Amino acid sequence: METSFLPTAAEYLRLLPETILIVSGTILMILEGLAGPRNRKNLSPLAIAAILAAMAATVAAAGNPGPAFNNMILADGFGAFFRMVVLSAGLLAVLCSSSYLTREKADSGEYYALLLYSMTGQCLLSTANELIMVFIGLEISSIATYILAGYLRDDARNNESALKYFLLGSFATAFLLYGVAWIYGITGSTNLEEIRRTLLNPESGASPLLTGVAAALMFIGFAFKISAVPFQVWAPDVYQGAPAPVSAFMSAGPKAAAFAVMLRVYLTAFPSIGDGWQTMIWLTALGTMIVGNFAALTQSNLKRILAYSSIAHAGYVLVAVTAYSDTGTAAAMFYLAAYAFMNIGAFAVVSHFSRTGEKYVELNDLAGLAQKQPTTAALFSLFLFSLIGVPLTGGFFGKFYIFKAAIDSGLIGLTVLGLLSSAVAAFYYLRIIVVMYFHEPGDTMDTITSPAPGIQIALWTSALATLLLGVFPSFVLDYATTSAVLVR
């Protein structure tokens, strides 16, 4: 029987979300030149429509799961979950960006196109079943995000942010690619399932030492993307220097996609190095939580506080990854979904409050916000309580499931240390709430205005999602639990 190499309609459907994002981004780039300076602010609805269409395509693809394009991508429940997280983060970032760009006199279809391109790479990472596809997705996402970090070209902070991110990111990606080359040399394949079969075959002659080195090299690339210790040094400077909506997006979308591909690669392809992997991740998780939370205690800049917070939360997710189980994978998935909404919500408040040129991003600039804008202060407090892990918020159940997965895997010491680290984090989150509610308003409050419609939608959407995940977590958790079984 002849084998057809032509893709089927089902395979095109499984790649439809990325196709929509790429085509829409290209259309936005064309419209950028046709719209003229006055009409560029009207291009954001097209980006929103593209993301909503990609979400619908993700649901459709999830209804027809399976491999596509010679098994290079795998459209399954796991990939669909992370596609939705990435697209949700992108949608909220677009909503926060419209008024921000108008305020900074930087309206452009190019900005929204870059966001769509970055999401394309992250969606590819979520479904990649082949190491070459992992590299392609990573580069598509990274290059677009490098440019977004330095989007305000006349701002020296943006330029510094983009340069640091690009140089360190390229360095980390080189390690990833070197690891891919090693594993290809060991197994003769870059397909995750083929690698797994080869490494589990005792007759293959694959060296455990070389396999471990290859996995460690790849982990360096992934650790940079999730800002895990000791590869976190870029995050505070880049988050502080980048435009606030871009920082919000970077803290959620790329981080979720990087965790998605790391989980898929190691759980699918490297079952033979489980013990060594667990020890390495145990140490990385602990170091990431400690560095993130203790460094945040000394910060006064809101974006740097949230940057170090982002590092600490990567450590919490790594606790679930350390469990090396389907339960741990499901807990990591749930936590990343909850974290995306609560962290983007917090950055949305900072984006609104900072005003032109991001002049007001110091902690003391928030003094008296509860008196001037009680609703904004209340929503910000909700996001901060969720980041702490207060009950009835998504952050509480996220941490509960993570530490439960760790206990089920016998990681008692890491669980205790993680809980202690989380208690330290409560100090710097509560400090922000104290400043908003118990300090007298300063001069910065004299010029504050109501949040723009886009930011209001982002705030309320994030708040609603944070509460729903805290009150009714079972729907998302059940789907994550079903989708977490990567090897059947």
C-alpha positions as CSV (number, residue, x, y, z in Angstrom):
1,M,0.0,0.0,0.0
2,E,1.3,3.4,-0.9
3,T,1.9,5.9,1.9
4,S,0.7,9.5,1.3
5,F,3.0,12.2,2.6
6,L,0.4,14.9,2.0
7,P,-1.1,16.3,5.3
8,T,-4.7,15.5,6.0
9,A,-7.4,18.0,6.9
10,A,-7.2,16.8,10.5
11,E,-3.5,17.7,10.6
12,Y,-4.2,21.2,9.3
13,L,-6.8,21.6,12.0
14,R,-4.3,20.6,14.7
15,L,-2.1,23.5,13.5
16,L,-4.9,25.9,12.9
17,P,-4.4,28.1,16.1
18,E,-0.8,28.9,15.0
19,T,-1.9,29.4,11.4
20,I,-4.4,32.0,12.5
21,L,-1.9,33.9,14.7
22,I,0.8,33.9,11.9
23,V,-1.7,35.1,9.2
24,S,-3.2,37.7,11.5
25,G,0.2,39.0,12.5
26,T,1.2,39.4,8.9
27,I,-2.1,41.2,8.1
28,L,-1.4,43.6,11.0
29,M,2.1,44.3,9.6
30,I,0.6,45.2,6.3
31,L,-2.2,47.4,7.8
32,E,0.5,49.1,9.8
33,G,1.7,50.8,6.6
34,L,-1.8,51.4,5.2
35,A,-3.5,52.8,8.3
36,G,-1.5,55.9,8.9
37,P,-0.4,57.4,12.3
38,R,-3.9,58.4,13.3
39,N,-5.6,55.0,12.8
40,R,-2.9,52.7,14.2
41,K,-4.6,52.8,17.6
42,N,-7.6,51.1,16.0
43,L,-5.7,47.9,15.2
44,S,-5.9,46.4,18.6
45,P,-9.5,45.0,18.0
46,L,-8.0,43.0,15.1
47,A,-5.4,41.4,17.4
48,I,-8.2,40.6,19.9
49,A,-10.3,39.0,17.2
50,A,-7.3,36.9,16.0
51,I,-6.7,35.6,19.6
52,L,-10.3,34.8,20.1
53,A,-10.3,32.9,16.7
54,A,-7.2,31.0,17.8
55,M,-8.9,30.1,21.1
56,A,-11.9,28.7,19.1
57,A,-9.4,26.8,16.8
58,T,-7.7,25.4,20.0
59,V,-11.1,24.0,21.2
60,A,-11.7,22.5,17.7
61,A,-8.2,20.9,17.6
62,A,-8.7,19.5,21.1
63,G,-11.8,17.7,19.8
64,N,-9.7,15.9,17.1
65,P,-6.5,15.1,19.0
66,G,-3.5,13.3,17.5
67,P,-0.1,13.9,15.8
68,A,0.4,16.1,12.8
69,F,3.0,16.7,10.1
70,N,5.1,13.5,10.5
71,N,4.6,13.5,14.3
72,M,6.3,16.8,14.7
73,I,3.5,18.3,16.8
74,L,1.0,16.5,19.0
75,A,-2.4,18.1,19.5
76,D,-3.6,16.6,22.8
77,G,-5.3,17.8,26.0
78,F,-1.9,18.9,27.5
79,G,-1.1,21.1,24.5
80,A,-4.7,22.5,24.3
81,F,-4.5,23.5,28.0
82,F,-1.2,25.4,27.6
83,R,-2.4,26.9,24.3
84,M,-5.4,28.4,26.2
85,V,-3.1,29.7,29.0
86,V,-0.8,31.4,26.4
87,L,-3.7,32.9,24.4
88,S,-5.4,34.1,27.6
89,A,-2.2,35.8,28.7
90,G,-1.9,37.4,25.2
91,L,-5.4,38.6,25.2
92,L,-5.1,40.3,28.5
93,A,-1.8,41.9,27.4
94,V,-3.5,43.3,24.3
95,L,-6.2,44.8,26.5
96,C,-3.7,46.4,28.7
97,S,-1.6,47.7,25.8
98,S,-4.0,49.8,23.8
99,S,-4.2,52.7,26.3
100,Y,-0.6,52.3,27.3
101,L,0.7,52.7,23.7
102,T,-1.6,55.7,23.2
103,R,-0.3,57.3,26.3
104,E,3.3,56.7,25.3
105,K,2.6,57.9,21.7
106,A,3.7,54.5,20.3
107,D,0.5,53.1,18.7
108,S,1.5,50.5,16.1
109,G,0.2,47.4,14.4
110,E,3.8,46.1,14.6
111,Y,3.4,45.8,18.4
112,Y,0.3,43.6,18.1
113,A,1.9,41.6,15.3
114,L,4.9,40.8,17.5
115,L,2.6,39.7,20.3
116,L,0.8,37.4,17.9
117,Y,4.1,36.0,16.6
118,S,5.4,35.4,20.2
119,M,2.2,33.6,21.0
120,T,2.6,31.5,17.9
121,G,6.0,30.3,19.1
122,Q,4.6,29.5,22.6
123,C,1.7,27.5,21.1
124,L,4.2,25.5,19.1
125,L,6.2,24.8,22.2
126,S,3.0,23.6,23.9
127,T,2.4,21.0,21.2
128,A,6.0,20.2,20.0
129,N,6.8,16.5,19.9
130,E,10.1,16.9,18.3
131,L,13.3,18.7,19.5
132,I,13.8,20.6,16.3
133,M,10.2,21.9,16.6
134,V,11.0,22.8,20.2
135,F,13.9,24.9,19.0
136,I,11.8,26.6,16.2
137,G,9.0,27.4,18.6
138,L,11.4,28.7,21.2
139,E,13.1,31.0,18.6
140,I,9.8,32.3,17.2
141,S,8.7,33.2,20.7
142,S,12.0,34.6,21.9
143,I,12.9,36.8,18.9
144,A,9.5,38.5,19.0
145,T,9.7,39.0,22.8
146,Y,13.2,40.4,22.6
147,I,11.9,43.1,20.3
148,L,8.8,43.8,22.5
149,A,11.1,44.3,25.5
150,G,12.8,47.2,23.7
151,Y,9.7,48.4,21.9
152,L,10.0,52.0,23.1
153,R,13.1,52.8,21.2
154,D,13.6,56.2,22.7
155,D,13.6,54.9,26.2
156,A,17.1,54.0,27.5
157,R,15.6,51.5,30.0
158,N,13.8,49.7,27.1
159,N,17.0,49.5,25.2
160,E,19.0,48.1,28.1
161,S,16.2,45.6,28.8
162,A,16.1,44.3,25.2
163,L,19.9,44.0,25.0
164,K,20.3,42.0,28.2
165,Y,17.4,39.8,27.3
166,F,18.7,39.1,23.8
167,L,22.3,38.4,24.9
168,L,21.5,36.1,27.8
169,G,18.7,34.5,25.9
170,S,20.9,33.6,23.0
171,F,23.5,32.2,25.3
172,A,20.9,30.0,27.0
173,T,19.5,28.8,23.7
174,A,22.9,27.7,22.6
175,F,23.1,25.3,25.5
176,L,19.7,24.0,24.6
177,L,20.7,23.4,21.0
178,Y,24.0,21.8,22.1
179,G,21.9,19.4,24.3
180,V,19.7,18.6,21.3
181,A,22.7,17.8,19.2
182,W,24.0,15.4,21.9
183,I,20.8,13.5,22.3
184,Y,20.6,13.1,18.5
185,G,24.1,11.7,18.5
186,I,23.1,9.3,21.3
187,T,19.8,8.1,20.0
188,G,19.8,9.0,16.3
189,S,16.5,10.8,16.6
190,T,15.0,14.1,17.7
191,N,11.5,12.7,18.1
192,L,10.5,12.5,21.8
193,E,8.8,9.1,21.5
194,E,11.7,7.6,19.5
195,I,14.2,9.0,22.1
196,R,12.2,7.3,24.8
197,R,12.1,4.0,23.1
198,T,15.8,4.1,22.4
199,L,16.8,5.0,25.9
200,L,14.6,2.3,27.4
201,N,16.0,-0.3,25.1
202,P,18.9,-2.0,26.9
203,E,20.4,-3.1,23.6
204,S,20.7,0.5,22.3
205,G,24.0,1.0,24.1
206,A,23.0,4.6,25.1
207,S,25.3,5.9,27.8
208,P,23.5,7.1,30.9
209,L,26.2,9.6,31.6
210,L,26.0,11.2,28.2
211,T,22.2,11.1,28.3
212,G,22.3,12.9,31.6
213,V,24.7,15.6,30.2
214,A,22.5,16.1,27.2
215,A,19.4,16.5,29.4
216,A,21.3,18.9,31.7
217,L,22.4,21.1,28.7
218,M,18.8,21.3,27.6
219,F,17.7,22.1,31.1
220,I,19.9,25.2,31.1
221,G,17.9,26.6,28.1
222,F,14.6,25.8,29.8
223,A,15.7,27.2,33.2
224,F,16.5,30.5,31.6
225,K,13.0,30.8,30.1
226,I,11.3,30.1,33.4
227,S,13.8,32.3,35.3
228,A,15.0,29.6,37.6
229,V,18.1,29.9,39.8
230,P,20.9,30.3,38.8
231,F,19.7,31.6,35.4
232,Q,17.3,34.2,36.8
233,V,19.6,37.3,36.8
234,W,18.0,38.7,33.6
235,A,14.5,38.8,35.0
236,P,14.5,41.9,37.4
237,D,16.2,44.2,34.9
238,V,14.2,43.1,31.9
239,Y,10.9,43.3,33.7
240,Q,11.7,46.7,35.1
241,G,12.9,48.1,31.8
242,A,10.3,46.6,29.4
243,P,6.9,48.3,28.9
244,A,4.6,47.2,31.7
245,P,2.1,45.3,29.4
246,V,5.1,43.4,27.9
247,S,6.4,42.6,31.4
248,A,2.9,41.2,32.2
249,F,2.9,39.1,29.1
250,M,6.5,37.8,29.7
251,S,5.7,36.8,33.2
252,A,2.9,34.5,32.1
253,G,2.9,33.4,28.4
254,P,6.6,32.5,27.8
255,K,6.9,31.0,31.3
256,A,3.9,28.7,30.8
257,A,5.1,27.6,27.4
258,A,8.6,26.9,28.7
259,F,7.2,24.8,31.6
260,A,4.9,23.0,29.1
261,V,7.8,22.0,26.8
262,M,10.1,21.1,29.7
263,L,7.4,18.8,31.2
264,R,6.7,17.2,27.8
265,V,10.4,16.7,26.9
266,Y,11.5,15.2,30.3
267,L,8.4,13.1,31.1
268,T,8.2,11.7,27.6
269,A,11.8,11.3,26.4
270,F,13.9,10.9,29.6
271,P,12.3,8.3,31.9
272,S,15.6,6.6,32.3
273,I,17.2,9.5,34.2
274,G,14.3,10.1,36.7
275,D,16.4,9.9,39.9
276,G,19.1,12.3,38.8
277,W,16.5,14.6,37.3
278,Q,14.6,14.7,40.6
279,T,17.7,15.7,42.6
280,M,18.6,18.5,40.2
281,I,15.1,19.9,40.1
282,W,14.8,19.6,43.9
283,L,17.9,21.9,44.4
284,T,16.8,24.2,41.6
285,A,13.3,24.6,43.1
286,L,14.6,25.4,46.5
287,G,17.1,27.9,45.3
288,T,14.6,29.6,43.1
289,M,12.1,30.0,45.9
290,I,14.7,31.3,48.3
291,V,16.3,33.8,45.9
292,G,13.0,35.1,44.5
293,N,11.3,35.7,47.9
294,F,14.3,37.0,49.9
295,A,15.5,39.3,47.1
296,A,12.0,40.8,46.8
297,L,12.1,41.8,50.4
298,T,14.7,44.5,49.7
299,Q,13.0,46.0,46.6
300,S,11.1,49.3,46.4
301,N,10.3,49.3,42.7
302,L,6.9,47.6,42.0
303,K,8.0,46.0,38.7
304,R,11.2,44.6,40.4
305,I,9.0,43.2,43.3
306,L,6.8,41.5,40.8
307,A,9.8,40.2,38.9
308,Y,11.4,38.6,41.9
309,S,7.9,37.3,42.8
310,S,7.8,35.7,39.3
311,I,11.1,34.0,40.1
312,A,9.7,32.6,43.3
313,H,6.6,31.3,41.7
314,A,8.7,29.5,39.1
315,G,10.2,27.8,42.1
316,Y,6.7,26.7,43.4
317,V,5.9,25.2,40.0
318,L,9.3,23.4,40.0
319,V,8.2,21.8,43.3
320,A,5.4,20.1,41.4
321,V,7.8,19.2,38.6
322,T,10.1,17.6,41.1
323,A,7.3,15.2,42.1
324,Y,7.9,13.6,38.7
325,S,4.3,12.2,38.6
326,D,1.1,12.8,36.7
327,T,-0.3,14.4,39.9
328,G,2.6,16.8,40.0
329,T,2.2,17.7,36.3
330,A,-1.6,18.4,36.8
331,A,-0.7,20.6,39.8
332,A,1.9,22.5,37.8
333,M,-0.7,23.0,35.0
334,F,-3.4,24.3,37.4
335,Y,-0.9,26.7,39.1
336,L,0.4,28.2,35.8
337,A,-3.2,28.9,34.8
338,A,-4.0,30.6,38.1
339,Y,-0.7,32.5,38.1
340,A,-1.3,33.9,34.6
341,F,-4.4,35.7,35.7
342,M,-3.3,36.9,39.1
343,N,0.1,38.2,37.9
344,I,-1.2,39.9,34.7
345,G,-3.9,41.5,36.8
346,A,-1.2,42.9,39.2
347,F,0.9,44.2,36.3
348,A,-2.3,45.7,34.7
349,V,-2.6,47.9,37.9
350,V,1.0,48.9,37.6
351,S,0.6,49.7,33.9
352,H,-2.4,52.0,34.7
353,F,-0.9,53.6,37.7
354,S,2.6,54.3,36.3
355,R,1.4,57.0,33.9
356,T,3.4,58.5,31.0
357,G,7.0,57.4,31.0
358,E,6.4,55.0,33.8
359,K,7.3,57.7,36.3
360,Y,5.4,56.3,39.3
361,V,6.4,52.7,39.8
362,E,7.9,53.0,43.3
363,L,6.1,51.4,46.2
364,N,5.5,54.7,48.0
365,D,3.8,56.1,44.9
366,L,0.9,53.8,45.7
367,A,0.3,55.6,49.0
368,G,-3.4,56.4,49.5
369,L,-4.6,54.6,46.3
370,A,-7.5,53.0,48.3
371,Q,-8.8,56.5,49.0
372,K,-8.6,57.8,45.4
373,Q,-9.5,54.6,43.6
374,P,-11.0,52.1,46.0
375,T,-12.0,49.6,43.3
376,T,-8.6,49.5,41.7
377,A,-7.0,49.1,45.1
378,A,-9.4,46.3,46.0
379,L,-8.6,44.4,42.7
380,F,-4.9,44.8,43.3
381,S,-5.3,43.5,46.8
382,L,-7.2,40.4,45.4
383,F,-4.3,39.7,43.1
384,L,-1.8,40.1,45.9
385,F,-3.8,37.8,48.2
386,S,-3.8,35.2,45.5
387,L,-0.1,35.5,45.0
388,I,0.3,34.9,48.8
389,G,-2.1,31.9,48.6
390,V,-5.0,33.2,50.7
391,P,-8.0,30.8,50.6
392,L,-10.8,31.4,48.1
393,T,-8.3,32.5,45.5
394,G,-6.7,30.6,42.6
395,G,-3.3,31.0,44.2
396,F,-4.4,29.1,47.3
397,F,-5.6,26.0,45.5
398,G,-2.6,26.2,43.2
399,K,-0.1,26.0,46.1
400,F,-2.3,23.4,47.9
401,Y,-2.2,21.0,44.9
402,I,1.5,21.6,44.3
403,F,2.6,20.8,47.9
404,K,0.1,17.9,48.0
405,A,1.8,16.4,44.9
406,A,5.1,16.9,46.6
407,I,4.0,15.2,49.8
408,D,2.5,12.3,47.8
409,S,5.9,11.8,46.2
410,G,7.7,11.8,49.6
411,L,9.2,15.3,49.2
412,I,8.5,16.3,52.8
413,G,11.7,18.4,53.2
414,L,11.1,20.4,50.1
415,T,7.4,20.9,51.0
416,V,8.3,22.3,54.5
417,L,11.0,24.6,53.0
418,G,8.6,25.7,50.3
419,L,5.9,26.6,52.8
420,L,8.4,28.6,54.9
421,S,9.5,30.4,51.8
422,S,5.9,31.2,50.9
423,A,5.4,32.7,54.4
424,V,8.3,35.0,53.8
425,A,6.7,36.1,50.5
426,A,3.6,37.3,52.4
427,F,5.6,40.2,53.9
428,Y,6.4,42.0,50.7
429,Y,2.9,41.5,49.2
430,L,1.2,42.7,52.4
431,R,3.6,45.7,52.5
432,I,2.0,46.9,49.2
433,I,-1.5,46.6,50.6
434,V,-0.5,48.5,53.7
435,V,0.9,51.4,51.6
436,M,-2.3,51.5,49.6
437,Y,-4.7,51.5,52.5
438,F,-2.9,52.9,55.5
439,H,-0.6,55.7,54.1
440,E,-1.8,59.2,53.3
441,P,-2.1,60.1,49.6
442,G,0.9,61.7,48.2
443,D,1.4,64.1,45.2
444,T,1.3,61.2,42.8
445,M,-2.5,60.8,43.5
446,D,-3.3,64.3,42.3
447,T,-3.1,63.4,38.6
448,I,-4.4,59.8,38.6
449,T,-7.3,59.0,36.3
450,S,-9.8,56.2,36.0
451,P,-8.4,53.0,34.3
452,A,-9.0,52.9,30.5
453,P,-11.7,50.5,29.2
454,G,-9.2,48.0,28.0
455,I,-7.4,47.9,31.4
456,Q,-10.7,47.7,33.2
457,I,-11.7,44.6,31.2
458,A,-8.3,43.0,31.8
459,L,-8.6,43.7,35.6
460,W,-12.1,42.4,36.0
461,T,-11.5,39.4,33.8
462,S,-8.4,38.5,35.8
463,A,-10.2,39.0,39.1
464,L,-13.1,36.9,38.0
465,A,-10.8,34.1,36.8
466,T,-8.8,34.3,40.1
467,L,-11.9,33.9,42.2
468,L,-13.5,31.2,40.0
469,L,-10.2,29.1,40.2
470,G,-10.3,29.6,44.0
471,V,-14.0,28.8,44.5
472,F,-14.6,26.3,41.7
473,P,-11.2,24.8,40.9
474,S,-12.4,21.3,40.0
475,F,-13.3,22.1,36.3
476,V,-9.8,23.2,35.4
477,L,-8.1,20.7,37.7
478,D,-10.1,17.8,36.3
479,Y,-9.1,18.7,32.8
480,A,-5.5,19.2,33.9
481,T,-5.5,15.8,35.6
482,T,-6.9,14.1,32.5
483,S,-4.4,15.8,30.2
484,A,-1.3,15.3,32.4
485,V,-0.8,11.7,31.4
486,L,1.7,12.4,28.6
487,V,2.8,8.8,28.1
488,R,0.0,6.3,27.7
